[in-house]
């Protein structure tokens, strides 16, 4: 099985809402993992938040959350670009879903009680690519910081 195929989105039909929710959760997990690892290590607090999401995914896929984490880690090591993710997010996600995605990424970034400059740059870059305004990004950032 190619890793990319595991993550590849399917076209959404009305009868396929569960698949879309799964795709959204998986995309969020992949991008959040990138946030967690960008500072050189995945902190145990970051991993805990990520694993909570992977448990939800595991329940929908009949895979173990540790197996899903391995797939995400492997994808992360071998991936060069998030172009496909960004393209899918812009085509298929509502503004609310994009906001929820960014909220999750900020939560992961602040999980270790510190925000690394590279984490912030990546989140802001993704936000820009998915066309979320800076003011909204800053609100999400401040909320995550306050809640951490």
trRosetta pair geometry for C-beta under 8 A, 3 or more apart (Angstrom, degrees):
i j d omega theta_ij theta_ji phi_ij phi_ji
1 5 6.2 -125 -175 71 79 121
1 6 6.2 72 151 -57 119 101
2 5 4.3 90 69 1 94 107
2 6 7.3 -155 96 -11 54 81
3 6 5.6 -50 -161 25 40 116
3 7 6.9 16 152 -1 68 107
3 71 6.2 168 -134 -166 94 84
3 74 5.8 -146 -99 107 145 109
3 75 4.6 -175 161 -85 132 87
3 78 6.8 113 46 63 152 135
4 7 6.0 -71 -155 48 37 99
4 8 5.9 56 148 -51 72 99
4 75 7.4 133 -74 -128 53 106
4 84 7.7 66 -156 50 109 166
5 8 5.3 -32 -136 5 35 122
6 71 5.8 -86 115 -177 163 139
6 75 7.7 -121 65 -68 118 130
7 26 6.2 -168 -129 145 75 125
7 27 7.6 113 -167 -83 99 64
7 30 6.4 55 -131 -63 137 151
7 75 6.4 80 -26 -125 143 157
7 85 7.9 -38 154 -80 124 97
8 84 7.6 -54 -115 162 71 141
9 23 5.0 75 -119 -154 88 140
9 27 7.7 8 -70 -60 112 121
9 88 4.7 131 8 -141 151 144
9 92 6.9 -160 170 12 154 161
10 16 7.2 -93 101 165 120 152
10 19 6.1 -36 57 155 124 136
10 23 7.2 -142 29 -69 74 139
12 16 5.6 -155 -150 85 59 112
12 17 7.7 63 -164 -93 109 40
12 19 7.1 -176 -113 87 77 103
12 20 4.6 42 -116 -80 126 120
12 23 8.0 -120 -73 31 106 146
12 92 6.3 119 0 -147 128 122
13 16 4.6 76 52 10 77 112
14 17 7.3 -6 -178 -47 40 92
16 19 4.4 -30 177 33 96 122
16 20 6.2 104 120 -24 83 91
17 20 5.6 -56 -152 36 36 113
17 21 6.4 37 152 -20 69 103
18 21 5.7 -51 -149 35 34 111
18 22 6.4 37 151 -20 65 105
18 60 7.3 -174 171 -145 103 123
19 22 5.5 -53 -150 36 33 114
19 23 6.3 35 151 -21 66 104
20 23 5.6 -51 -147 35 33 113
20 24 6.4 36 153 -21 64 104
20 92 7.4 -147 -142 167 108 125
21 24 5.7 -53 -151 34 32 114
21 25 6.4 31 152 -17 65 106
22 25 5.8 -57 -149 38 31 110
22 26 6.2 28 155 -17 66 109
22 57 6.8 106 -151 -129 81 76
22 60 5.1 -156 -103 129 116 152
22 61 7.3 126 -153 -60 131 96
23 26 5.8 -57 -144 39 29 110
23 27 6.2 32 156 -19 65 106
23 88 7.8 -109 163 159 125 138
24 27 5.9 -54 -147 36 28 111
24 28 6.3 29 154 -19 63 108
24 93 7.0 122 -112 -105 104 107
24 97 6.1 -87 -136 -160 133 123
24 101 7.6 -115 -170 -75 88 104
25 28 5.6 -55 -149 37 30 113
25 29 6.3 31 153 -21 65 106
25 53 6.2 -179 -170 -174 94 97
25 56 5.9 -117 -158 105 150 120
25 57 5.4 -174 123 -77 124 94
25 60 7.9 112 57 25 147 147
26 29 5.6 -51 -147 34 33 112
26 30 6.5 33 155 -19 65 103
26 57 5.9 107 -79 -122 78 133
27 30 5.9 -54 -148 35 31 110
27 31 6.3 20 158 -9 66 109
27 85 5.7 147 -144 -147 104 104
27 88 7.2 -142 -100 93 144 127
27 89 6.8 161 169 -74 152 99
27 101 7.1 -33 111 -122 106 126
28 31 6.1 -62 -146 44 27 104
28 32 5.9 27 158 -19 66 113
28 53 6.5 -125 104 -159 111 148
28 100 7.7 -50 -98 122 138 89
28 101 5.3 -137 -100 -125 93 78
28 104 5.0 23 -169 84 119 158
28 105 7.6 -131 -156 -51 77 81
29 32 5.7 -56 -139 40 27 110
29 33 6.3 33 157 -25 62 104
29 50 6.4 102 -146 -158 81 85
29 53 5.0 -176 -88 119 98 129
29 54 6.0 107 -134 -74 141 76
29 57 6.4 -41 -29 -33 155 149
29 68 7.6 -10 142 149 158 118
29 72 6.1 -92 133 -101 104 147
30 33 5.8 -53 -153 29 28 113
30 34 6.9 29 149 -18 60 102
30 72 5.6 -151 -102 -137 67 101
30 75 6.6 -49 -131 98 114 139
30 76 7.4 -177 -159 -69 78 91
30 85 6.9 -142 91 -100 134 145
31 34 5.6 -50 -155 31 38 114
31 35 6.8 41 147 -20 65 100
31 82 7.2 72 -99 -137 93 145
31 85 6.8 160 -64 164 108 154
31 101 6.9 36 65 -177 148 106
31 105 6.0 -52 125 -88 106 118
31 126 6.6 94 -159 -125 131 159
32 35 5.4 -48 -152 33 39 114
32 36 6.3 41 150 -21 67 104
32 49 7.5 -119 172 113 138 106
32 50 5.6 177 117 -102 120 94
32 53 7.0 96 48 28 154 160
32 104 5.7 -70 -78 136 128 101
32 105 5.4 -142 -96 -100 73 63
32 108 4.4 142 -163 -30 99 160
33 36 5.5 -53 -148 36 34 113
33 37 6.2 14 160 -6 68 112
33 42 7.5 -22 -154 -106 71 132
33 50 6.1 90 -81 -136 75 142
33 72 5.0 151 -30 155 168 125
33 73 7.2 -126 -178 -77 142 56
33 76 5.8 -111 120 -69 121 142
34 37 6.3 -65 -139 46 27 97
34 38 6.2 46 160 -52 64 101
34 76 6.2 -173 -82 -128 77 113
34 82 7.7 -50 -44 -70 170 133
34 122 6.5 -150 128 173 107 150
35 38 6.1 -42 -147 2 26 118
35 46 7.8 -153 104 -153 88 126
35 105 5.0 149 -44 -160 156 88
35 108 5.0 105 89 97 128 122
35 109 5.1 -79 170 -69 124 86
35 119 5.3 69 -165 -144 82 90
35 122 6.0 -169 -99 90 71 132
35 123 6.4 46 -109 -62 121 96
36 42 4.5 42 144 -125 113 88
36 43 7.0 -130 -160 29 92 74
36 46 4.0 146 -129 158 109 135
36 47 6.9 116 -169 -65 150 57
36 50 6.2 -45 -38 -46 156 139
36 108 5.3 -78 -62 169 92 118
36 109 7.9 -130 -76 -82 51 46
36 111 7.6 -9 -108 40 98 133
37 40 7.5 179 180 30 58 3
37 41 7.2 -77 -134 163 58 5
37 42 5.1 -27 -81 -63 76 93
37 76 6.6 82 44 166 155 150
38 116 6.9 -179 94 90 97 134
38 118 4.5 -156 142 125 114 115
38 119 5.5 157 66 -79 126 62
38 122 5.6 -142 -82 -17 165 149
39 116 3.9 -175 -88 -47 125 173
39 118 5.8 164 -80 57 66 118
39 119 6.2 -26 -42 -41 106 102
42 46 5.5 -128 -168 87 71 123
42 47 5.3 87 146 -64 109 98
42 50 7.7 -43 -166 15 124 151
43 46 4.4 92 58 6 85 105
43 47 6.8 -152 92 -7 43 87
43 111 6.5 172 82 99 120 102
43 112 3.8 53 74 -83 173 127
44 47 5.5 -53 -144 38 33 115
44 48 6.4 42 153 -29 64 101
45 48 5.6 -44 -148 26 32 116
45 49 7.0 30 154 -13 61 100
45 111 4.0 177 127 151 97 94
45 112 4.9 157 56 -81 122 57
45 113 7.4 43 67 -14 168 80
46 49 6.1 -57 -157 36 33 107
46 50 6.3 29 149 -15 66 112
46 108 5.3 66 -147 -169 87 79
46 109 7.9 44 -112 -84 112 17
46 111 4.3 148 -81 70 55 137
46 112 5.7 -28 -36 -36 98 100
47 50 5.5 -59 -146 43 33 113
47 51 5.9 36 156 -24 69 107
48 51 5.8 -53 -143 35 27 110
48 52 6.8 36 153 -26 60 99
48 111 7.1 175 54 -170 93 133
49 52 5.8 -48 -157 23 33 115
49 53 7.2 27 148 -12 61 102
49 107 5.8 -173 -162 130 151 105
49 108 5.3 -162 92 -96 137 71
49 111 5.0 -123 -6 -96 134 140
50 53 5.9 -58 -161 36 38 109
50 54 6.3 34 146 -19 70 108
50 69 7.6 95 131 -111 116 105
50 108 6.3 60 -60 -117 89 121
51 54 5.2 -53 -142 39 40 114
51 55 6.5 52 154 -29 67 94
51 65 6.0 80 -156 155 79 138
51 69 7.2 -13 -99 -72 79 131
52 55 5.9 -44 -155 22 30 114
52 56 7.4 31 147 -14 58 100
53 56 5.8 -53 -162 32 39 113
53 57 6.6 35 145 -15 68 106
53 104 7.3 72 -80 -159 143 132
54 57 5.3 -52 -146 40 41 113
54 58 6.0 48 152 -27 69 103
54 65 4.0 105 128 -153 108 100
54 68 5.0 172 -155 86 106 129
54 69 5.8 0 -125 -58 163 88
54 72 7.9 -103 -98 -8 120 143
55 58 5.6 -50 -143 33 30 115
55 59 6.6 35 155 -23 61 102
55 65 5.2 -25 -78 -77 53 143
56 59 6.0 -54 -155 29 29 112
56 60 7.0 16 152 -10 61 109
57 60 5.9 -69 -158 40 35 106
57 61 6.1 3 158 -1 73 121
57 63 7.8 -27 127 64 89 106
57 65 7.2 112 65 -112 92 79
57 68 5.6 135 102 -151 127 166
58 61 6.2 -75 -136 47 28 96
58 63 5.6 -109 -131 82 72 67
58 64 6.0 10 -140 -162 129 17
58 65 4.2 -76 -43 -63 143 72
58 67 7.9 114 -113 50 106 94
58 68 5.9 -127 -74 -9 86 136
61 68 7.2 111 60 -80 146 122
63 67 4.9 -118 176 82 102 127
63 68 5.5 116 111 -54 125 92
64 67 4.4 94 61 1 86 105
64 68 7.2 -155 93 -5 46 83
65 68 5.5 -51 -148 37 38 113
65 69 6.3 44 151 -22 67 102
66 69 5.4 -47 -147 34 35 115
66 70 6.5 42 151 -22 63 100
67 70 5.6 -49 -152 32 33 114
67 71 6.6 34 149 -19 63 102
68 71 5.6 -51 -151 34 35 113
68 72 6.4 35 150 -18 66 105
69 72 5.6 -54 -147 38 33 112
69 73 6.2 35 153 -21 67 106
70 73 5.6 -53 -145 37 30 112
70 74 6.2 30 156 -18 64 107
71 74 5.8 -55 -147 38 29 110
71 75 6.2 31 153 -20 64 107
72 75 5.6 -54 -146 37 30 113
72 76 6.2 34 153 -23 64 107
73 76 5.6 -55 -148 34 29 114
73 77 6.5 27 155 -18 64 106
74 77 5.9 -55 -149 36 31 109
74 78 6.2 4 161 2 65 115
75 78 6.3 -76 -145 50 25 95
75 79 5.5 31 161 -38 69 117
76 79 6.0 -48 -128 24 22 114
79 82 7.3 55 157 -70 132 63
81 84 7.6 104 107 0 93 77
82 85 4.5 -47 -176 43 87 119
82 86 5.5 89 122 -25 91 98
82 126 7.5 -30 100 -105 155 99
83 86 5.9 -60 -146 39 28 109
83 87 6.1 29 157 -21 66 109
84 87 5.7 -53 -144 37 29 113
84 88 6.3 28 157 -16 64 107
85 88 5.9 -60 -150 39 28 108
85 89 6.1 29 154 -21 66 108
86 89 5.6 -52 -144 35 30 113
86 90 6.3 26 158 -15 64 107
86 126 7.2 -142 -97 -141 103 73
86 129 4.8 -47 -144 144 134 129
86 130 6.4 -131 -145 -68 80 82
87 90 6.0 -60 -149 39 27 107
87 91 6.3 18 156 -13 64 112
88 91 5.8 -62 -143 41 30 107
88 92 5.6 -20 176 19 69 119
88 93 7.8 71 130 -20 68 98
89 92 7.0 -78 -126 53 16 81
89 93 4.8 -20 -161 11 61 132
89 98 6.5 101 175 -101 109 93
89 101 7.1 -42 -135 -4 129 175
89 130 5.1 -48 121 -114 130 119
90 93 7.3 -16 -59 39 13 93
90 129 7.7 -97 -55 146 119 74
90 130 5.9 -150 -72 -130 80 64
90 131 6.8 85 -118 7 101 114
93 97 4.1 -128 -165 90 98 126
93 98 5.2 121 123 -55 126 80
93 101 7.2 -4 -166 -21 159 136
93 130 7.5 -14 69 -160 132 123
94 97 4.8 99 52 6 75 101
94 98 7.1 -134 97 -4 42 86
95 98 5.5 -54 -151 36 35 114
95 99 6.3 38 150 -21 67 104
95 132 7.6 134 -152 -100 82 89
96 99 5.6 -52 -149 35 32 113
96 100 6.4 33 151 -19 64 104
97 100 5.5 -50 -146 36 34 113
97 101 6.4 41 151 -23 64 102
98 101 5.5 -50 -151 32 32 116
98 102 6.6 29 152 -14 64 104
98 130 5.1 -180 -143 146 123 130
98 131 7.8 -34 -168 66 166 72
98 132 5.6 -173 137 -63 123 120
99 102 5.8 -56 -151 39 32 109
99 103 6.2 38 149 -25 65 106
99 132 6.8 148 -82 -125 66 137
99 136 6.7 -83 -111 169 103 126
99 140 6.9 -164 -163 -78 78 133
100 103 5.4 -49 -144 33 33 117
100 104 6.5 35 155 -20 64 103
101 104 5.9 -56 -154 34 29 110
101 105 6.6 26 151 -16 63 106
101 130 7.6 -31 77 106 139 175
102 105 5.5 -54 -147 37 35 111
102 106 6.3 36 154 -18 68 103
102 123 6.6 102 -147 -169 84 100
102 126 7.3 176 -98 101 87 111
102 127 5.7 59 -109 -91 133 100
102 130 8.0 -157 -55 67 108 137
102 132 6.2 -104 -39 69 153 170
102 136 7.9 85 79 129 158 99
102 137 6.5 -100 -176 -117 148 74
102 140 5.3 42 122 139 110 170
103 106 5.9 -54 -150 36 29 109
103 107 6.4 34 150 -22 63 105
103 140 5.3 -118 -89 -149 67 115
103 143 7.4 -28 -132 85 95 129
103 144 7.0 175 -157 -65 60 109
104 107 5.6 -52 -150 33 32 115
104 108 6.6 31 153 -17 64 103
105 108 5.8 -52 -151 36 34 110
105 109 6.3 36 150 -22 65 106
105 123 5.1 162 127 -113 128 106
105 126 7.1 165 -79 66 178 149
106 109 5.4 -54 -146 36 34 115
106 110 6.2 16 161 -4 68 110
106 123 6.4 91 -74 -147 71 156
106 140 5.3 172 -11 142 155 96
106 141 5.5 -146 -129 -101 135 50
106 143 7.5 78 111 72 147 84
106 144 3.6 -154 136 -28 111 163
106 145 7.9 -70 173 -34 113 67
107 110 6.3 -67 -145 48 26 97
107 111 6.5 54 150 -59 62 90
107 144 5.3 -131 -73 -132 51 112
107 147 7.5 -34 -113 88 88 126
107 148 7.8 172 -141 -80 55 93
108 111 5.5 -26 -152 -15 34 122
109 115 5.6 40 150 -123 107 84
109 116 7.4 -127 -159 33 91 78
109 119 4.2 142 -134 162 109 133
109 120 7.0 111 -170 -67 150 58
109 123 6.3 -53 -47 -42 150 140
109 144 7.0 55 61 140 97 148
110 113 6.9 42 179 -96 68 23
110 114 7.8 164 -136 48 52 15
110 115 6.0 -20 -88 -71 73 92
110 144 4.7 158 10 147 143 102
110 145 5.7 -152 -112 -91 147 48
110 147 7.7 100 102 73 144 79
110 148 3.8 -111 149 -72 117 147
111 148 6.9 -130 -86 -131 23 109
113 148 5.8 164 -103 148 56 117
115 119 5.8 -129 -165 74 69 125
115 120 5.6 62 163 -53 114 107
115 145 7.2 -44 -37 -95 131 102
116 119 4.4 95 62 -1 87 105
116 120 7.2 -162 90 -4 47 83
117 120 5.8 -56 -151 38 34 110
117 121 6.3 36 152 -22 67 106
118 121 5.5 -49 -143 35 34 114
118 122 6.3 33 158 -19 65 104
119 122 6.1 -59 -152 36 28 107
119 123 6.4 23 155 -14 64 109
120 123 5.9 -57 -146 39 31 108
120 124 6.1 27 158 -16 67 110
120 141 7.6 49 -127 -125 98 132
121 124 5.9 -61 -146 41 27 108
121 125 6.1 28 156 -22 65 109
122 125 5.6 -53 -145 35 30 112
122 126 6.3 29 156 -17 64 105
123 126 5.8 -55 -149 37 30 109
123 127 6.2 33 152 -21 65 107
123 137 7.4 147 136 -160 99 112
123 141 7.7 132 114 -87 145 102
124 127 5.4 -51 -145 36 32 115
124 128 6.3 35 154 -21 64 103
124 134 7.9 25 -144 -116 100 82
124 137 6.3 91 -114 171 71 152
125 128 5.7 -53 -151 34 31 112
125 129 6.4 28 153 -16 64 108
126 129 5.6 -59 -147 40 32 110
126 130 6.2 10 160 -2 68 110
127 130 6.3 -67 -142 49 26 95
127 132 4.5 -79 -165 63 85 109
127 134 7.7 108 124 -93 133 47
127 136 7.9 -175 -163 87 125 95
127 137 4.5 60 -173 -95 166 129
128 131 7.5 31 178 -76 31 32
128 132 7.7 -84 -65 51 24 68
132 136 5.3 -102 174 81 97 128
132 137 5.9 119 116 -59 108 93
133 136 5.0 90 67 9 81 102
133 137 7.1 -147 102 -6 41 90
134 137 5.3 -57 -145 38 36 114
134 138 6.1 35 158 -20 70 104
135 138 5.9 -52 -148 35 29 111
135 139 6.6 33 151 -20 61 104
136 139 5.6 -50 -150 33 34 114
136 140 6.5 34 153 -16 65 105
137 140 5.8 -56 -152 38 31 111
137 141 6.3 34 150 -22 65 107
138 141 5.4 -51 -144 36 34 116
138 142 6.2 34 157 -19 66 104
139 142 5.9 -55 -147 37 29 109
139 143 6.4 29 154 -18 64 107
140 143 5.7 -54 -147 36 30 112
140 144 6.3 29 156 -17 65 107
141 144 5.9 -59 -150 38 28 109
141 145 6.3 28 153 -20 64 109
142 145 5.6 -54 -145 37 31 113
142 146 6.2 32 156 -20 65 107
143 146 5.8 -57 -147 37 29 111
143 147 6.2 17 159 -10 65 113
144 147 5.9 -63 -143 44 28 105
144 148 6.2 39 156 -38 65 105
145 148 5.9 -49 -147 17 28 115
